[in-house]
Amino acid sequence: MNIWVVVSFVAGLISVGVAAWYFQWVKKQNAGTERAQRVAKWIKDGAESYLRKLYGALGLLAGILAVIIAIVFSIQQGFGYGLTMAIAFIAGAVCSTIAGYMGMAIAVEANVRSATAANEGLNPAFNVAFKAGSVMGLAMVGLALIGMSLVYLITQNANVVLGFSFGASTLALLAKAGGGIYTKTADIAADLVGKVEVGIPEDDPRNPAVVADNVGDNVGDVAGMGADIFDSYVASSVAAMLLGAALTGLSGDQLVLYTIFPLILCMLGSFASLIGVQFVQVKEGGKPGTSLNNGTIYTCVIFGVMVIAVVLVAGIDLAALWSTLAGLITGVVIGFSSDFFTGDDRPPVVETARVSGSGAAVNIITGFSYGLISIVPSVIGIVIATLVSYYLAEQSSVINGVYGVGISAVGMLAISGMIVSSDAYGPIVDNARGIAEMAGMPEEVIEVADVMDAAGNTAKAITKGFAISAAALTVLALFSAYSSEITLAAQELGKTIDMTMSLSNPMVIAAIFLGACTPPLFSALTMLSVTHNAFDMIEEIRRQFREEPGILAGTVEPDYVTCVSLASQDALKSLVIPAFLAVALPLLVGFIMGPEALGAFLGGSIFTGIIFALLMANAGGLWDNAKKYIESGFFGGKGSDAHKAGVVGDTVGDPFKDTAGPSLNTLITVMSLVSSLFAPIIVAVGGLF
């Protein structure tokens, strides 16, 4: 059976190899004028400076956690096992870091090249940006496959792969949250002072925060996002592997086959993504958004055909196939429902833009309301995928319902190579637009960049909906894995723990409330960090405008470095409490209130986490595209009252969609992983009440 794992490992190598080839292709493209290259270098230097500081701090945290893991598991199960778990944890953290850094490295090379290619038209510019995004998507999938396959090949233990996933998730959470705080600090400050107070265009080189804003696109929307999807991708696979290893009535090769089936799905998804990205091209007169959506559809069809073939050849139970396809189809439906609520020409965006003429308050109320409505189709999709996969799997004599739910999550995320490629395209074209304006490129170039940017916003919203919904299924599978781990650990200690949680138990109710308030608290902390840090940067921008009138006159270059440094320092300082919430809070609940209460805590966090994440991602994307719709000439165009209201709405939505929202799915994943990882210790010493 290990041959499948070896093939998965090779698939990972191929995916990384193609990503490296695309990387070199992008670097060979024309980098443009000296001025454009100079602007691009400011962005590149700022992004690298921040990531060095971030990864330095996260590396120290990973080292401390690895030592704790080694000690705890050595006491529980022997030194060899403890050391193995610590090494797996470090490997996951390293792979997550490399995935994020590779995405950032290509993004800062591609932004200026995409802007330069826009001189030749939409198709060349889109081609550069999407190929660069594919570097991120394919590298992320490849590194995940290499890491998971290698850890399993060496240890033959799905629980050790859980340690790998915990390492990836912990760093992903902090990378995403830190990058989100950084990017929105700069974005809000640049917009409020530049657009609203002094009336200069977006990405105007006279704005001292404009470089920090473009740096943020790379450290938040590329490096942070890459680590985030890496986390969901690995966590869903590990959850299903744990559930497969716990299947009763199977032994030998059959048990191994269902344990590694998630790896097989990921391998097939990587091949489907490699083929699917070839179909993403914009024809003359075409739309970038349509091309991105077509690429996703083609990839899904190819993946579906591959899964059917492998299931039939390998003799895998058909219930596993139906669960996979249920997750895949639901992911597509959820993604395109996000497109309906955030697309730049869709009714919710147009209506929000239309009412903006009545002021920012009406804009915000309308966008928030549509964001709330957008939760419903995604939640219905999650419910359908859960019920279909569960009950179809329950009809099988081989697998059970919870394994079916886990496989459904893997099916949804298996095509992440294509999904992330589309997502990473967004911040690259956003940067390209900024460079075009800062470098004084012709208006036609900026218009091409605007068209690509609008499609990028929608692509990011679709990806976020996809990732959040997959996280819902993943944490449901992790929840089942946690219950399974608790039961097994209790049996080894001669205990009996009933993980059926009753709402008549006050400890369960208390834990549900604690869990339910954690995602809103996490959201508030990250967004307050953004507003506090943005206030500091706004004061710095005002100071520069006040003390040096030549900046607005265009005769003196602003001090970009100070704004970049402010964003960097403040973002790193803001990560301490979110890190505590993610890692320490579940352990405190487990050790103090017991394993049943921890299960209830996880349930509460899942429910509110998914709701808040969907609301924030979709409302934020809607506000952004409503502003862009007005800027394209509708309802008064740039400089109108509607435009000013749209800018305010977009500013409110920025920390929604790029800071708090996308970090929540990682938060609930990390809390579920840490609970499963430490389940044996919680059973041994947990429950002071």
Secondary structure, DSSP 8 states (H G I E B T S, - for coil): -HHHHHHHHHHHHHHHHHHHHHHHHHHTS----HHHHHHHHHHHHHHHHHHHHHHHHHHHHHHHHHHHHHHHHHHHH-HHHHHHHHHHHHHHHHHHHHHHHHHHHHHHHHHHHHHHHGGG-HHHHHHHHHHHHHHHHHHHHHHHHHHHHHHHHHH--HHHHHHHHHHHHHHHHHHHHHHHHHHHHHHHHHIIIIIIIS---TT-TT-TTHHHHHHHHHIIIIIIHHHHHHHHHHHHHHHHHHHHHT-TT--HHHHHHHHHHHHHHHHHHHHHHHHHGGG----TT--HHHHHHHHHHHHHHHHHHHHHHHHHHHT--HHHHHHHHHHHHHHHHHHHHHHHHH-TTSHHHHHHHHHGGG-HHHHHHHHHHHHHHHHHHHHHHHHHHHHHHHHHHHT-SSS-HHHHHHHHHHHHHTTHHHHHHHHHHHHHHHHHHHHHHHTT--HHHHHHHHHHHHHHHHHHHHHHHHHHHHHHHHHHHHHHHHHHHHHHHHHHTT--------TT-HHHHHHHHHHHHHHHHHHHHHHHHHHHHHHHHHHHHHHHHHH-THHHHTSS---HHHHHHHHHHHHHHTTHHHHHHHHHHHHHHHHHH-HHHHHHHHHHHHHHHHHHHHHHHHHHHHHHHHHHHHHTTGGG-TTSHHHHHHHHHHHHHHHIIIIIHHHHHHHHHHHHHHHHHTHHHHHHH----
